[in-house]
Amino acid sequence: MANRKITVDHLCRVEGHGGVTVELKDGKVDKVQMDIYEAMRYFEHFLKRVPYDQTASIACRICAICSAVHNIVSNQATEDAFGVKCSDQTNLLRRLYVAGGNIESHALHVYLLALPDLMEPRYHSALHMAQDLPEVAKIALDIKKCGNEIQDIVGGREIHACNTKLGGFGRIPKKDELKYLRDRLEKTLENAAATVPIVKGLDVPAYLKSENTYVGLVPYGDKFGYMGDKIAVSDGTVVDVHDYLNVTNEYVVPYSHAKFSAWKDKPFMVGAIARVHLFFDKLHPTAKAVAADIGYKPPIHNSLFNSVAQVLELVDAIADSIDVIDAVLAEYDGSPKDPVVKPKAGKGTAGIEAPRGTLYHSYEYDADGNCIGADIITPTCQNYGNMEKDIREMVENNPGFSDEDIHFHSEIIVRAYDPCISCSVHVINLDKQ
Amino acid sequence: MAKPSIGVYGLTGCAGCQLNIINCEDELLDIAAAVDIKSFIMAQTGNVECEIDIAFVEGAVSNEKQKKQLLDIRERAGLLVAIGTCASWGGVEAMINDVPREVAKKDVYGDTMKDNPFYDCFNPMPLKDVVKVDFQIVGCPIERPQFIQAVASLLNGNLPLLPTYALCTECKFKENECLLIEQDKFCLGPVTKAGCGARCPSNNIPCEGCRGPVFEANYASEVEIMLEKGYTKEYIAQQMSTFAGTVSAEDLGARKLVKTDIP
């Protein structure tokens, strides 16, 4: 049999610049590689120059789609270094802000980036889809807009927050603004429910059958959520977030500007499908009802279902945000006394669940609060190994696939992970040995 | 008449300006109906790289491949619009332009990638250092209303009119208390281009200059005020380098007057 080489030069409908190469030798898969050629930006140098009160504002520029979580986890890592404890109201507002980012990002990915692949007929983009299905496009954009409105009102801007700071917020949203968001969320919950029949009818390919290893942060408390200080692996292991390097185990490959990760020498997966797998029981009752309606029940190991898991998370985030706003309004404090932030020498680490998986920030400061070291590990980096595994499996399980089929399905697989390539190539490593 | 054709491209950056185009939720479908989007890799498949009326380019130029791509876009585009602070000024990645990229590379990837040409890059530069730029929409990220306004103007054959004054003007309109004069905070409002509605100062957070310098920014006066308030030259230089390219403490004076021919 002839040798074949299939190359996806530029992955479309994903954030950032990357491609895929698949090589077959004598009909067998010889090589699969994620070619990540997003230009390097070397954030470690920026961060090593900045004072502690600016780390978050600069670190969030790593990525636009995940800006909210970069911002919050960066502040939390610095707070960890300085021993700063935030008020309950701050924690609730951060939860709301992160949910806003998640609603925006999931709506963008599910409805505008992934859906056009899984519809019959397939579309080049949501804008092309909108010509046939204007109502779907309008609902999708309105859900996305709600997420942006939360980020705008709570974070100060839809991308790259300018109202967040160490220990709290520059300005507490007014009661009227929170009530406005609550009304918007009620409407958005209806909109999200209206998309469930479409999600139910999606044509998700079934060729990915091997078992995934899932990793995610254990959410604080009884509710599903995106913040926690313990890392859970689906094999039962639990690791303290300060020991995140024991989970991520990064390594460098010659064809990618991003680093790869492995758990016990094997690839693993982070993101919505991992979180829903690990913490399904904690989902909001409204999201559980949608899961029952769709027929989504973990364990699910077909990575392509990540987009469906995102729909469950989308519903959870909308419903939970309504509860969060009620909790803030119940004990509203418009001009809180934020904790005093006093720099001291030392290290701080925090993890957060970005829309596309677990994100870690770790910093080292000198006694004056100047950043002297930074390490940031993004979810997309952790997922690259698993993407390669899935593409290999897709080719192996479909011996009849033409080059065009392999090209098309490679894109579908990568896109299902909701990758954020800018994030993955920020690259920071700071250990100053 | 055929619809004007456009392309949206991303070089080195966070994709936030492209995302803010997609974030025009209320207008996106109308924009898509008014123009023919030939290429927008972040948003669609089936892209065609042909002659276009308007190219919107995000991000700084930081390697040979991008330089070639930008020259090609310039060749094919009637108008080339830089979107965002990276494309207009270099952005955060230009903050370390006083450090050779080889040093940064070794620090991040170790020695393993030393001779791998795939890892070659140079100091990030704004588009205007490589090609002629017809118009700039600044911001980190760009403000959606300004993008929509720009598209509307361009579709009608005009160059858009965006604010050319300093951020302080907008801050005064909002009747905010001055963070610089009243609270001694390090605020870059006086030297930064307006257009965001003074977002940060309206949240009691000083302006960090993410929109880049305003035309004829009076850096000398800003530096003098900051020195009087007790900030060190190093600190001032670091703050001013965050978005608009590296400036050293010794070179602060060189930032006295920032001029650009690009509207």
Interface residues (C-beta under 8 A of the other chain):
Chain A: H10 C12 R13 V14 E15 G16 H17 Y37 E38 A39 M40 R41 Y42 F43 E44 H45 F46 R49 V50 P51 Q54 S57 I58 R61 I62 C63 A64 I65 S67 E104 L108 L112 L113 P116 H124 S125 A126 L127 H128 A130 P134 A137 K138 L141 D142 K144 K145 N148 G156 R157 E158 I159 H160 C162 N163 K165 F169 G170 R171 V252 P254 Y255 H257 E411 S422 V427 I428 N429
Chain B: G10 L11 T12 G13 C14 A15 G16 C17 Q18 L19 N20 I22 N23 E25 D26 L28 L29 A32 I37 F40 I41 M42 A43 Q44 T45 G46 N47 S62 N63 K65 Q66 G91 V92 E93 M95 I96 V99 R101 A104 K105 D107 V108 Y109 G110 T112 M113 N116 F118 Y119 C121 P124 C140 P141 R199 C200 S202 N203 N204 I205 E208 C210 Y235 Q238 T242
